[in-house]
Amino acid sequence: MAKKRQPQKAQPKKEDKPLTLGDMLNQDLVNKLKNRQQELKAEEARKAEEEEVRKREERRLREKNKSFEDLLNESGMNWKEFK
């Protein structure tokens, strides 16, 4: 009884791979888009840092302007024990 051979599957050649958007676009245009993406990321990071600085300053001013009553209420100590 002879075994039947199955035909080997043809391996796709490198030229047979599907075209991507990057392959179809001009290389200069791809470089411009990548540069723009980096600029946008840097701008987003800068805005996040500015927002953090603003919040930190706002927190500092709020802490600075607290009244004695606010500080006393936030204290964890039971001040009635010291009367």
Backbone hydrogen bonds, N-H to C=O, Kabsch-Sander energy under -0.5 kcal/mol:
donor,donor_aa,acceptor,acceptor_aa,energy
16,D,13,K,-1.1
17,K,14,K,-1.0
24,M,20,T,-1.4
25,L,21,L,-1.7
30,V,26,N,-2.0
31,N,27,Q,-2.3
32,K,28,D,-2.3
33,L,29,L,-2.3
34,K,30,V,-2.2
35,N,31,N,-2.4
36,R,32,K,-2.4
37,Q,33,L,-2.2
38,Q,34,K,-2.1
39,E,35,N,-2.3
40,L,36,R,-2.4
41,K,37,Q,-2.1
42,A,38,Q,-2.3
43,E,39,E,-2.5
44,E,40,L,-2.4
45,A,41,K,-2.2
46,R,42,A,-2.2
47,K,43,E,-2.5
48,A,44,E,-2.2
49,E,45,A,-2.1
50,E,46,R,-2.4
51,E,47,K,-2.3
52,E,48,A,-2.0
53,V,49,E,-2.3
54,R,50,E,-2.4
55,K,51,E,-2.5
56,R,52,E,-2.4
57,E,53,V,-2.4
58,E,54,R,-2.5
59,R,55,K,-2.4
60,R,56,R,-2.2
61,L,57,E,-2.5
62,R,58,E,-2.3
63,E,59,R,-2.4
64,K,60,R,-2.2
65,N,61,L,-1.9
66,K,63,E,-1.0
71,L,67,S,-2.2
72,L,68,F,-2.6
73,N,69,E,-2.6
74,E,70,D,-1.9
75,S,71,L,-1.0
79,W,77,M,-1.0
81,E,78,N,-1.4
82,F,79,W,-1.1
83,K,80,K,-1.0
